[in-house]
Amino acid sequence: MHHVVITKTGPPEVLQVAETADPVPGPGEVRIAVRAAGVNFADVMARLGLYPDAPPLPAVVGYEVAGVVDAVGSDVVSFRPGDRVFALTRFGGYATSVVVPAVFVYPTPAMLSDVEAAAIPVNYLTAFVALETLAHVNAGETVLIHGAGGGVGVAATQLSKQCGATVIGTASAMKLEAIRALGVDHPVDHQRTDVPAEVRRLTAGRGVDVVLDPIGGRSARLSYEMLAPLGRLVIYGASSLASGERRSLWRLARALIAMPAFRPLSLMNHNRGVFGLNLGHLWSERDRLRRATDTLLADFSAGRLRPVIAKTFPLEHAADAHRYLQSRANIGKVILTAGPVDSDPPG
């Protein structure tokens, strides 16, 4: 098998293709011949040496894959060779073959391609947990989604609209029409617009009910200040730490200093709530993740949800995929492809 290794911290070029022995599934495990793998900002953070959960270098990252089962452990009865599946991998996904606990493997809906299926696990589970589990978004509420053109942003827009919420989405000017077409009611250019002032205008001074913030730093403080009474802020990333191709200690320190401290008295006096979300720290909540994924699968199968793919890159061009993701040019999910990929759904 081939996989992409982070050889050392640094720019995208530190991602190198290497060959290794095929993994062997043990009891309770499934081996997947990978056709598509999702690229996430956590992967970029790991490459920069800014992701504390990443395995020691040299390492193979990647949280999600889709492909075909080609071997199963002795006690696995839920899958068999030939099944089309997608899975949460918690590293190792940048590869042509990966072994995953069967509990984190799911059947790919017939109407979705491998590329689309690889876009489900991280983005849609993050959006679902943020909106449904933590924030409990209701019809008639207003949700502010930072980075509405990104993978999680697109998923969160779809889920928010499905709940009957009004969506304000921030993005760069070149993405505004695209995110409007994807369901954002009020696209806002975060580079040229005073976002808090625009939120006050759009909400008649009240603020928003929910904010999803993947940026961190100063953005988290402004997000908190934009909450209405009983508003909920979900912080699920810190992309402000990784605005360059190399790690910058100065940029890291500046972002960390700008991160707000949420004090209990302030939370009480403003009737606001703040949640932190790290999907990688929910692996022990297997039953909850499976229930959430089953709910999402029902929506995908019924056509209520559909992944949006920004661009695909061959596995050996993972460096280009990282560079593209860091450029913030994507509208939707960035995917690595390996082997015989069906970029269109079967049939």
C-alpha positions as CSV (number, residue, x, y, z in Angstrom):
1,M,0.0,0.0,0.0
2,H,0.9,3.7,-0.4
3,H,0.4,6.4,2.2
4,V,1.3,10.0,2.6
5,V,3.6,10.8,5.5
6,I,4.2,14.0,7.3
7,T,8.0,13.7,7.5
8,K,8.5,16.7,9.7
9,T,6.8,20.0,10.5
10,G,6.8,22.6,7.8
11,P,5.2,23.6,4.5
12,P,3.1,21.3,2.4
13,E,6.2,19.8,0.7
14,V,6.9,17.8,3.9
15,L,4.1,15.5,2.9
16,Q,5.8,12.6,1.1
17,V,4.4,9.4,-0.5
18,A,5.8,6.2,0.9
19,E,5.2,2.5,0.5
20,T,4.5,0.1,3.4
21,A,3.0,-3.3,4.1
22,D,-0.8,-3.7,3.9
23,P,-2.4,-3.6,7.3
24,V,-4.1,-6.7,8.7
25,P,-7.5,-6.4,10.4
26,G,-7.7,-7.8,13.9
27,P,-10.8,-8.8,15.9
28,G,-13.6,-6.3,15.5
29,E,-11.8,-4.5,12.6
30,V,-12.4,-3.8,9.0
31,R,-9.9,-3.2,6.2
32,I,-10.9,-0.7,3.6
33,A,-9.4,-0.3,0.1
34,V,-9.5,3.5,0.2
35,R,-10.9,5.4,-2.8
36,A,-11.3,8.8,-1.3
37,A,-10.1,10.5,1.9
38,G,-11.2,13.8,3.4
39,V,-8.8,16.7,4.0
40,N,-9.4,18.7,7.2
41,F,-7.8,21.7,8.8
42,A,-6.7,19.4,11.7
43,D,-4.4,17.8,9.1
44,V,-2.9,21.1,8.3
45,M,-2.5,21.9,12.0
46,A,-0.7,18.5,12.4
47,R,1.6,19.3,9.5
48,L,2.5,22.6,11.1
49,G,3.1,21.0,14.5
50,L,0.1,22.8,16.1
51,Y,-2.2,19.9,16.7
52,P,-1.4,18.3,20.1
53,D,-3.5,15.2,19.3
54,A,-1.5,14.2,16.2
55,P,0.7,11.1,16.4
56,P,4.4,11.6,16.7
57,L,6.2,12.4,13.4
58,P,6.7,10.9,11.0
59,A,3.0,10.3,10.9
60,V,0.1,9.6,8.6
61,V,-3.0,11.7,9.3
62,G,-6.5,11.7,7.9
63,Y,-9.8,11.4,9.8
64,E,-12.1,10.0,7.2
65,V,-12.2,7.7,4.2
66,A,-14.5,6.0,1.8
67,G,-14.0,2.9,-0.3
68,V,-14.6,-0.8,-0.4
69,V,-14.2,-3.4,2.3
70,D,-11.5,-5.9,1.2
71,A,-11.0,-7.9,4.5
72,V,-12.6,-8.2,7.9
73,G,-11.6,-9.5,11.3
74,S,-12.7,-12.9,12.5
75,D,-15.7,-11.7,14.6
76,V,-17.0,-9.0,12.2
77,V,-20.5,-9.8,10.8
78,S,-21.8,-6.4,9.9
79,F,-19.6,-6.0,6.8
80,R,-18.1,-8.3,4.2
81,P,-15.6,-7.8,1.3
82,G,-17.1,-5.8,-1.5
83,D,-19.3,-3.6,0.7
84,R,-19.1,0.2,-0.2
85,V,-18.4,2.0,3.1
86,F,-17.1,5.2,4.7
87,A,-15.5,5.5,8.0
88,L,-14.0,7.7,10.7
89,T,-10.3,6.7,11.0
90,R,-8.7,9.0,13.6
91,F,-5.4,9.2,11.6
92,G,-4.1,6.9,8.8
93,G,-6.7,8.1,6.2
94,Y,-4.1,9.4,3.7
95,A,-3.5,5.9,2.4
96,T,-4.7,3.3,-0.1
97,S,-5.6,0.9,2.6
98,V,-6.6,1.4,6.2
99,V,-7.9,-0.7,9.1
100,V,-10.7,0.7,11.2
101,P,-12.8,-0.6,14.1
102,A,-16.1,-1.8,12.7
103,V,-18.0,0.4,15.0
104,F,-16.7,3.5,13.1
105,V,-17.6,2.0,9.6
106,Y,-20.9,2.8,7.9
107,P,-22.5,1.7,4.6
108,T,-22.3,4.3,1.8
109,P,-25.8,5.3,0.6
110,A,-26.4,4.0,-2.9
111,M,-26.9,7.5,-4.4
112,L,-23.6,8.9,-3.1
113,S,-20.2,8.5,-4.8
114,D,-17.1,7.5,-2.9
115,V,-15.9,11.1,-3.0
116,E,-19.2,12.4,-1.6
117,A,-19.2,9.7,1.1
118,A,-15.7,10.7,2.3
119,A,-17.1,14.2,2.9
120,I,-19.6,13.0,5.5
121,P,-17.9,12.0,8.7
122,V,-16.0,15.0,10.0
123,N,-18.0,17.8,8.5
124,Y,-21.5,16.5,9.0
125,L,-20.8,15.0,12.4
126,T,-19.2,18.3,13.6
127,A,-22.1,20.3,12.3
128,F,-24.7,17.9,13.8
129,V,-23.1,17.8,17.2
130,A,-22.7,21.6,17.2
131,L,-26.2,22.4,16.1
132,E,-28.4,19.5,17.3
133,T,-26.6,18.1,20.4
134,L,-25.1,21.2,21.9
135,A,-26.9,24.3,20.6
136,H,-30.4,22.6,20.0
137,V,-31.2,25.0,17.2
138,N,-34.9,25.6,16.8
139,A,-37.1,26.9,13.9
140,G,-37.2,30.7,13.8
141,E,-33.8,31.1,15.4
142,T,-30.8,32.8,13.7
143,V,-27.5,31.0,13.3
144,L,-24.3,32.8,12.4
145,I,-21.8,30.5,10.6
146,H,-18.3,31.7,10.2
147,G,-16.5,30.2,7.2
148,A,-19.8,29.3,5.6
149,G,-18.1,28.2,2.4
150,G,-15.9,25.6,4.1
151,G,-16.8,21.9,4.6
152,V,-18.3,22.3,8.0
153,G,-19.9,25.6,7.0
154,V,-21.7,24.1,4.1
155,A,-22.9,21.1,6.2
156,A,-24.0,23.5,9.0
157,T,-25.9,25.6,6.6
158,Q,-27.8,22.6,5.3
159,L,-28.6,21.4,8.8
160,S,-29.6,24.8,10.0
161,K,-32.0,25.3,7.1
162,Q,-33.5,21.9,7.7
163,C,-34.2,23.0,11.3
164,G,-36.0,26.1,10.0
165,A,-33.4,28.6,11.1
166,T,-32.2,31.8,9.4
167,V,-28.6,31.6,8.4
168,I,-26.1,34.5,8.4
169,G,-22.8,33.3,6.8
170,T,-19.4,34.9,6.6
171,A,-17.1,34.3,3.7
172,S,-14.8,36.2,1.4
173,A,-16.3,38.3,-1.4
174,M,-15.7,35.7,-4.1
175,K,-17.8,33.1,-2.2
176,L,-20.8,35.2,-1.3
177,E,-23.0,34.2,-4.3
178,A,-22.0,30.6,-3.9
179,I,-23.0,30.4,-0.3
180,R,-26.2,32.2,-1.0
181,A,-27.0,29.5,-3.6
182,L,-26.2,26.9,-0.9
183,G,-28.8,28.3,1.5
184,V,-27.3,31.2,3.4
185,D,-29.9,33.8,3.8
186,H,-27.5,36.7,4.6
187,P,-24.0,36.3,3.1
188,V,-21.5,38.7,4.8
189,D,-18.1,39.6,3.4
190,H,-15.9,39.2,6.6
191,Q,-13.0,41.0,5.0
192,R,-14.7,44.2,4.0
193,T,-17.7,44.4,6.4
194,D,-17.9,45.1,10.1
195,V,-19.5,41.8,10.9
196,P,-20.8,42.7,14.4
197,A,-22.4,45.9,13.0
198,E,-24.0,43.9,10.2
199,V,-25.3,41.3,12.6
200,R,-26.8,44.0,14.8
201,R,-28.5,45.5,11.7
202,L,-29.8,42.2,10.4
203,T,-31.2,41.2,13.9
204,A,-32.5,44.7,14.8
205,G,-29.9,44.9,17.6
206,R,-30.9,41.6,19.3
207,G,-28.0,39.4,18.2
208,V,-28.0,35.8,17.0
209,D,-29.1,32.7,18.8
210,V,-26.2,30.5,17.8
211,V,-22.7,31.1,16.5
212,L,-20.4,28.5,15.0
213,D,-16.8,29.6,15.2
214,P,-13.9,27.6,13.7
215,I,-11.5,30.5,13.8
216,G,-10.7,31.2,17.5
217,G,-8.6,34.0,18.7
218,R,-10.2,37.4,18.4
219,S,-13.0,35.9,16.4
220,A,-14.2,33.9,19.4
221,R,-14.5,37.1,21.5
222,L,-16.5,38.9,18.8
223,S,-18.7,35.9,18.3
224,Y,-19.5,35.8,22.0
225,E,-20.4,39.5,21.9
226,M,-22.9,38.9,19.0
227,L,-25.0,36.5,21.0
228,A,-28.6,37.3,21.8
229,P,-30.0,36.5,25.3
230,L,-30.0,32.7,25.7
231,G,-27.5,32.6,22.8
232,R,-25.1,29.7,22.4
233,L,-21.5,29.9,21.0
234,V,-19.9,26.7,19.7
235,I,-16.1,27.0,19.1
236,Y,-14.9,24.0,17.1
237,G,-11.5,25.1,15.7
238,A,-8.6,27.6,15.8
239,S,-7.8,28.2,12.2
240,S,-6.4,31.6,13.1
241,L,-3.3,29.7,14.4
242,A,-2.5,28.4,10.9
243,S,-2.7,31.3,8.5
244,G,0.7,30.5,6.9
245,E,2.5,27.5,5.3
246,R,5.0,27.4,8.2
247,R,4.4,27.6,12.0
248,S,4.8,31.1,13.4
249,L,5.3,31.3,17.1
250,W,4.5,35.0,17.0
251,R,1.2,34.4,15.2
252,L,0.4,31.5,17.6
253,A,1.0,33.7,20.6
254,R,-1.0,36.6,19.2
255,A,-4.0,34.3,18.5
256,L,-3.8,32.7,22.0
257,I,-3.6,36.0,23.7
258,A,-6.7,37.2,21.8
259,M,-8.7,34.2,22.9
260,P,-11.3,35.3,25.4
261,A,-11.7,33.9,28.9
262,F,-15.3,33.1,29.6
263,R,-16.2,34.0,33.1
264,P,-19.1,32.4,35.0
265,L,-20.6,35.7,36.1
266,S,-20.5,37.1,32.6
267,L,-22.2,34.0,31.3
268,M,-24.9,34.3,33.9
269,N,-25.5,38.0,33.6
270,H,-25.7,37.8,29.8
271,N,-27.7,34.6,29.7
272,R,-25.3,33.0,27.3
273,G,-23.6,29.7,26.8
274,V,-20.3,28.7,25.4
275,F,-19.4,25.2,24.1
276,G,-16.1,23.7,22.9
277,L,-16.2,20.9,20.4
278,N,-13.4,18.6,19.3
279,L,-14.8,15.6,17.4
280,G,-11.5,13.8,17.8
281,H,-12.1,13.7,21.6
282,L,-15.5,11.9,21.2
283,W,-14.2,8.5,20.1
284,S,-15.3,7.0,23.4
285,E,-18.9,8.2,22.7
286,R,-19.4,5.5,20.1
287,D,-23.1,5.1,20.7
288,R,-23.8,8.8,20.4
289,L,-21.7,9.1,17.2
290,R,-23.5,6.1,15.7
291,R,-26.9,7.5,16.5
292,A,-25.9,10.9,15.0
293,T,-24.5,9.2,11.9
294,D,-27.6,7.1,11.5
295,T,-29.8,10.2,11.6
296,L,-27.6,11.9,9.0
297,L,-27.7,8.7,6.8
298,A,-31.5,8.8,6.8
299,D,-31.3,12.4,5.5
300,F,-28.7,11.6,2.9
301,S,-30.8,8.6,1.7
302,A,-33.9,10.7,1.5
303,G,-32.1,13.4,-0.5
304,R,-32.4,16.1,2.2
305,L,-28.7,16.4,2.5
306,R,-25.9,16.3,-0.2
307,P,-22.2,16.9,0.3
308,V,-20.7,19.7,-1.7
309,I,-17.2,18.9,-3.1
310,A,-14.9,21.8,-3.8
311,K,-12.0,19.9,-5.4
312,T,-10.3,16.5,-5.6
313,F,-6.6,15.8,-5.7
314,P,-4.8,12.5,-6.3
315,L,-3.3,11.1,-3.1
316,E,0.2,11.8,-4.3
317,H,-0.7,15.5,-4.6
318,A,-1.7,15.9,-0.9
319,A,0.7,18.8,-0.7
320,D,-1.4,20.7,-3.3
321,A,-4.6,19.8,-1.4
322,H,-3.1,21.3,1.8
323,R,-2.0,24.4,0.0
324,Y,-5.5,24.8,-1.6
325,L,-7.3,24.4,1.7
326,Q,-5.0,26.9,3.4
327,S,-5.7,29.4,0.6
328,R,-9.4,29.4,1.8
329,A,-10.4,29.1,-1.9
330,N,-12.6,26.0,-1.4
331,I,-16.4,26.0,-1.3
332,G,-17.2,22.7,0.2
333,K,-15.0,19.7,0.9
334,V,-11.5,19.0,-0.3
335,I,-10.9,15.3,-1.1
336,L,-7.9,13.1,-1.9
337,T,-8.5,10.2,-4.3
338,A,-6.8,6.9,-4.6
339,G,-7.4,3.8,-6.8
340,P,-10.5,3.5,-9.0
341,V,-12.7,6.3,-7.7
342,D,-16.3,6.7,-8.7
343,S,-16.7,10.4,-8.5
344,D,-20.3,9.9,-9.7
345,P,-22.8,7.8,-7.7
346,P,-23.5,4.3,-9.0
347,G,-26.2,3.7,-11.5
